[in-house]
């Protein structure tokens, strides 16, 4: 996938990898759109979503595929992600509750790192050395079974990059499939943004994703008044985060941890 890059990627791919089919966009598309373009072009029994800042360890993909071959209820799986320095990069999340969202909004995970609300969401109790089923995992290096993909569909293109993976994992679990972390397969991920490093447009998209996620999966189960209080809370949260971003205080509050 070449999403309107400045380099002549198409010519390089054709020269060095003549058997590779490249989707070449002339205009930049969103993360869900480009991934869905790749999914539509694929015809294998498994489809992998792989960020361009990820390096797979030798044999990692083979191990994930072999795992999926042995576990028919697994609709998707991911290798363990590592930071460039070799430390574990947490990529597992549990679906957020209103309490977790409120606690995270007020940086309670900074002021009280062991609090039960954000700890549950960030899955801080998880042992990443163990292969296990998870509620949600990032689509950074994400392998999906074809049957699962055909049942639940690809990424929802109404979402920005943030929360599009959470939505996909929700739909996979809701359809009765399992999602697994395959700990004995590894990949190094150079990316990973914190809230304190997001630009104002990225911050806006983050909160738009939050709003879409709540409206799609939470609002139908809650009372009208509660929903509007949540919508108001998301708007206020964006305004506060934007002000902190403008004055530079967010970088101090968000230093060294991942908010997304």
N, C-alpha and C positions, 0 to 999 in steps of 0.2 A: 504494500500500500504506500503510494507516494501522494501525500496530501498537499499538493501545490508547493513543493519545496523549491528552493532557489537553485539547487544543483540538478544536473541532468541525470537523475536517478534511472530513468527508463532506459537510457542508452547503456549505462553501466550494468544494469541488471541483465539486459539483453546480451551484452558482451560476455559477462562472467557467469551468468546463470541462465542459459538459454531455455531451460525447461521450466523456469518459474513464470507464472502468470502474474503480471503486475497491474493492479488497479491504479490508474494515473489520473488524479483529479486536477482540473485546471483552475478550480477555485477551492479555497479552504472550507472544509466541512467540520461539523461537530464530531466529538469523540464517538457518540452512539451511531451517527450516520456512517462514518468511515469503517467502523467495525462491522456494521450491518452490510456494507458493500463487500467486505471481505468474506463474510459469512455466506452471502448470496453467490459468490464466485466459487466457493469451496464445495467439494462433492465427496469428501472422505467420511468414514464412519465416526470420526471425531473432528471437532473444529477447535482450534486454539486461538485465543486472543492474547497477543503478546505486545507489550509496550516496546517502543524503540530504544528505551534506556535500560533494557533488561538483557543480561547475559546468562544463558542457561549453562549449568554445570554439565560436564560430560555425562551422557546417559540419563539426564533428568527427564527429558520428554519420554524416552522409552519406559522409564519407571512409572511415570504417571499413566501412560497408556496401558501398560501391563496391569496396573492396579485397577483401572476401569474395566479391563477385560475380565478380571476376576470378581468384580462387584457390580452386578447387574442393576442394583438399585441406586448406584451412584450416577447422578446426572451430570455432575461437574466435579472437577478436582484441580488443585493447584499445588505446585511444589512449595516448599518453605522458602520464603524470601529472606535474603541477607542484605545488609548494608555493605558498601564497598570495603569497610574495615573488618568484615566477617561476622559482625554481631547480627543477631536476629532482628529483622524488620517486622514488627507486628502488622499483620495484614488481615487478621480475623476480627470480626465485629459480631456482637449480638444486636438484634434489632432494638433500637432505642425506645425507651419509655418517655413519657412526659417529664417524669422526675429526672431522668438522666439528661434530657435536653436542657432542662432548667438549670441543673447543677453545672453542666458544661458551659452554658451561656455566661454564668457568673464565675468562671474559672475555678470552680470548686475542686476540679482535678489537679489544679496547681496548689491551691491553699490547703487542701486536705486530700492528698493523693490517694489515700486508702479508702475514700468514701465509697459506700456500697453501690451508689447509683451509676457513677461514671465508670467505676471499676468493672461493673457487669457489662456495660456497653463496650468498653475497650478490651474486654476479655483478658484482664491482667492476670487472672489466675490460671491461664492456659499454659500448658507445657508444650512448647513448640517442637520438642524432640519426639513427640508421640504422634503417630498417624491416627487421625480421628475425624469423625464427622463434626461439622461446624454449622452455625446458623448462616453466616455470611462471610465471604472472603473476596478480596479485591480481584478485579479482572486483569490485573497486571500481567499474570502468566497463567491463563485460565483455560482449561481444556473441558469442552462440553461434548456429551454424547449426542449423536445425531438425533436419536429418537426423542431425547429430552428437548433439544433445540426445536424440533418440529412441533412439539406439543406446546411449549411455552412461548415460542418466538424469540427473536433476538432482543437487543437493547431497545428500550423505549426512546424514540428519537425526540420526544418532547422534553427529555431531561438534558441538563448540561452534563459535563463529565462527572461532577459530584452527584452522588446518589443514584446514578444510572446502574452501578454495580449492585447497590443495596436493593434496588427495585428488581433487578434480574434474579438475585438470590432469593428474594421473597417469593417471586412467582415460581421458581424451581421448587422450593420447599412446599409451597401451597399445592403444587401439582403432585406431591407425593414422592419426589425424588430427593436423594441425599446429596450433600455437598461435602467434600472431604479435603482436608489438608494432608498431603502425602509428604511426611517429614523426611523420608530418606531420599527425596529428590530435592535439589536445591537450585535456586536462581539468584543472581545478584541484581538488585534494583538500585540504580543510581538516584532515582527521583524520590518523591515523597515531600509534599509541601505542608507546612504548618499554617495555621490561620494567620499568624503574624507575618508571613511572607506573601500573602495574597494581595494582588493589586485590587483597586476598587471594583473594576469590572469582574474580576474573579470572585471577589467577595459577594457581589450582587448575584452572580450565577450560583454560588454556593447556597445562598438563602432562597433563591428561586427553586433549586433542587430540593431543599428542605420543605418548602411549601408544597411542591408537587408530590413528594413522597407522602406527606401527611394527608393531603387531599385524596390521594389515590387509595391508600391502604389503611389509614387510621380514621379519617372523618366519617366514613359510612357506618362505623361502629359506635360513634359517640354522639352526644346531644348537640343540637344546633348551637346553643350558647357556648358550650365548651369549645367547639370548633372555631367560633369567631374570636374567642379569647386567645386561642392558639395562633390564629392568623395575625391578630394584633401583636402578640408576643414575638412572632417571627419578624414583623416589620420593625418593631422597636429594637430587637436584637441587631438587625442589619444597621439601623441608624447608629446605635452605640458602637458597634464594631467599626463602622466607617469613620466615626469621629476619632476613635482610638487609633485607627490606621493613619488618619491625616496628621494627627499630632505625634505619632510615632510611639505611643505607649503600648500598642499591641505587640510589638516586637519584644518588649521586656516581659510582658505577661505570658507570651506564648513561647518563650525561648526554650529550645531543646525538647519539644514534645509535639506530637501529631494530633491535630484536632479533627481531621476529616474522618 
